[in-house]
Amino acid sequence: MEEKANIMVVDDNINLCKTMTLIFGHKGYDVTIANNGSEAIERVKEKSFNIIFMDIKMPLMDGVETYKKIKKIRDDVVVVMMTAFSVEDLVQEALDEGAFDVLYKPLNFDNVLGIVEKLKEAKQGGLILLVDDNRGVCTTLKNILVKTGHKVGIAYTGEEAIKKTREENFDILFIDMKLPTINGLETYLTIREINPELVAVLMTAYRIEMSDLVQEALNKDAYTCLYKPLDIENLLMLVRKILKKIRMQDS
């Protein structure tokens, strides 16, 4: 996001929307307002946003339900939830769905602007595809990778991963070897034909059972294999190492 960010504020509190518009506008950001969930969904259909600030507790459709519907339209959008209420179940559900952060009202606008600046710097990160039929693993990894500056796509099946690879030029692929319908090896080999430059990191909880598939993928230029439960620090170090290598090759 080196260019000015496109931001949407979703809140039924009109005064808060006006205040946030003034603050973001003063910083040069392009701001769109929606006063309810349905309106926000329509805005997302019309325009691509870098960041959405969304109230959790809204009439008719709460922020979490709105976020779920928005993800079906644009699954890479960064959403920051806002709330003035004690709604911990909804807060946790939003985070589980992949929300970037939760801000509590009354808002500290220095913190709000800090989040925008942090996400602008995130442009230096990589474009990563996570492929795993375990939705919890995907959500956890996506939250961590987004917060460390990366753009992340998710696929729960090999077919979905292949489709996404045709649509976007990913830098790194994290792929579980044991997938439904077509396994991780077959998926990786198909993806490699689509994007030979993509760096693939294999994942599995079945070291012995998947050993032949893992070895064949490594023989076909997969970068390495991580064994579950994943060591997150090692995973992040690996991402940095791969991206550094990619940028050196591009320079």
CORZICOR-V307990 format. One record per pair of residues at least 24 apart in sequence whose C-alpha atoms are under 6 Angstrom apart, sorted by sequence separation. I is the first residue (numbers start at 1). GAP is how many residues later the second one is. D is the distance in Angstrom with one decimal. If there is no record, write none. Layout:
# CORZICOR-V307990
i = {I & I}
gap = {GAP & GAP}
d = {D & D}
This chain:
# CORZICOR-V307990
i = {5 & 6 & 7 & 8 & 9 & 10 & 11 & 12 & 37 & 125 & 126 & 127 & 128 & 129 & 130 & 131 & 132 & 158 & 201 & 203 & 204 & 4 & 8 & 10 & 125 & 127 & 129 & 131 & 53 & 55 & 56 & 172 & 176 & 51 & 52 & 53 & 54 & 55 & 56 & 122 & 171 & 172 & 173 & 174 & 175 & 176 & 177 & 51 & 53 & 54 & 55 & 172 & 173 & 174 & 175 & 176 & 37 & 41 & 158 & 162 & 64 & 185 & 98 & 7 & 128 & 6 & 9 & 127 & 128 & 6 & 7 & 8 & 9 & 10 & 11 & 127 & 128 & 129 & 130 & 131 & 132 & 5 & 7 & 9 & 98 & 128 & 1 & 1}
gap = {24 & 24 & 24 & 24 & 24 & 24 & 24 & 24 & 24 & 24 & 24 & 24 & 24 & 24 & 24 & 24 & 24 & 24 & 24 & 24 & 24 & 25 & 25 & 25 & 25 & 25 & 25 & 25 & 26 & 26 & 26 & 26 & 26 & 27 & 27 & 27 & 27 & 27 & 27 & 27 & 27 & 27 & 27 & 27 & 27 & 27 & 27 & 28 & 28 & 28 & 28 & 28 & 28 & 28 & 28 & 28 & 29 & 29 & 29 & 29 & 30 & 32 & 41 & 42 & 42 & 43 & 43 & 43 & 43 & 44 & 44 & 44 & 44 & 44 & 44 & 44 & 44 & 44 & 44 & 44 & 44 & 45 & 45 & 45 & 45 & 45 & 119 & 122}
d = {5.6 & 4.9 & 4.9 & 4.6 & 5.0 & 4.7 & 4.9 & 5.9 & 5.7 & 4.9 & 5.0 & 4.9 & 4.8 & 4.7 & 4.9 & 4.8 & 5.0 & 5.8 & 5.7 & 5.7 & 5.8 & 5.4 & 5.7 & 5.6 & 4.4 & 5.9 & 5.8 & 5.6 & 6.0 & 5.7 & 5.9 & 5.7 & 6.0 & 4.9 & 4.7 & 4.9 & 4.9 & 4.5 & 5.6 & 3.9 & 5.2 & 4.8 & 4.6 & 4.8 & 5.1 & 4.5 & 5.7 & 5.8 & 5.8 & 5.7 & 5.7 & 5.9 & 5.9 & 5.9 & 5.7 & 5.5 & 5.2 & 5.9 & 5.2 & 5.8 & 5.6 & 6.0 & 5.9 & 5.8 & 5.7 & 5.0 & 6.0 & 5.1 & 5.9 & 5.3 & 5.0 & 4.7 & 4.8 & 4.6 & 5.2 & 5.3 & 4.8 & 4.9 & 4.9 & 4.6 & 5.2 & 5.9 & 5.7 & 6.0 & 5.7 & 5.9 & 4.6 & 5.3}
